[in-house]
């Protein structure tokens, strides 16, 4: 925890932002190279399924339900190509984040075993779509998506990377029986929030619980764009040092799902808005095993966590960037830079 707080202070002192951080350029280059290797490993038919224009509206049509999707799926690929797809995913994820991804996919097998209609569940129905052409100059992007996963990346040539929206879910949150009994894929997302809730004084708890019931789902759902909601709960400015440290530790759970450069850029955006302005709010039951919800909102970002379905044993989490989802601010800056240099650029 001390190391994490020190890194926060160093980033804050340097004023590093996602778009100014040179290490994201290295991440962009690794993603480009891994994507090109993946495309080269595919037969022509699968390659055609994977590629769509950058301007395609499908790039903004993200979701986390087991619906039909465009792109190429694990089901379409042989074992070798699937490994290359995982190699791309590992360029964007930390080891912790990739392990969560794999476990979320494997929960499809748990649901297949324990649900009445479990035959509908399928761990190979996870799709990768590449928008535009991977290159070092123009904008392109990619998405990996399926039930309870949506990872969206936008790249402005080799300059920087946007990694929101990002969605992780888990059903069941706690596996009740079978070979994976006891598994909690998103355990930290609940446990660290409960530690923060438990650290609050009675007066603070009276403020932090802003609704007696949950909404039944994350409020922002799969919206293409989100705006800041009215701040609820307790602001970091009203917390003591230990409580603020726990709030940052909770945010860190979401940050460190990504590879180090992207994690540092995401942390910088959190700090850019000011730690003292971050709010933590809770809705629903405060006891374990019952429907509950929390929200962490800063001036530039939003984390939503909901565990309403299945009696509070079904988690949805999302990280949104109010101005940068799908790389909107990144692309605007990239276009302005191209115009300033006298060049032309098309998405």
Protein Blocks (a to p, Z undefined) as FASTA:
>chain_A
ZZmmmmmmmmmmnopafklmmklmmmmmmmmmmmmmmmmmpcfklmmmmpccfklmklmm
gcfbdcddedjdfklpcfklmmmmmmmmmmmpcfklmmmmmmmmmmmmmmmmmpmklmmp
cfklcccddehjddfkbgcddddddehiacddddehjlbccfbdcddddddfbdfbdjkg
oiafklmmmmmmmmmmmmpcfklmmmmmmbfbdehiafklmafbdcddddehjdfklpcf
klmmmmmmmmmmmmmmpcfklmmmmmmmmmmnopklpccddedjfbehiacddddddfkb
ccddddfbgnhpaccdddddfklgghlmmmmmmmmmmmmnopacdZZ
